Amino acid sequence: MAPDIEKVLKKAYQESHGKEKQEAEKWLEHLQAAGRYVKDVWIDKQLVD
């Protein structure tokens, strides 16, 4: 799910700011480095067992 969310965030940034894909990727990387975007990933234990 995280890749889908990142894809939507980057697309929204591109559309709202008129930027290219590479600029949107840098923007999201900057948010992660600044601690403003953190992935909250979990897995269902039943799927692991």
Stockholm file with secondary structure:
# STOCKHOLM 1.0

chainA/1-49         MAPDIEKVLKKAYQESHGKEKQEAEKWLEHLQAAGRYVKDVWIDKQLVD
#=GR chainA/1-49 SS CHHHHHHHHHHHHHHHHTCCHHHHHHHHHHHHHTTSCCCCCCCCHHHHC
#=GC SS_cons        CHHHHHHHHHHHHHHHHTCCHHHHHHHHHHHHHTTSCCCCCCCCHHHHC
//
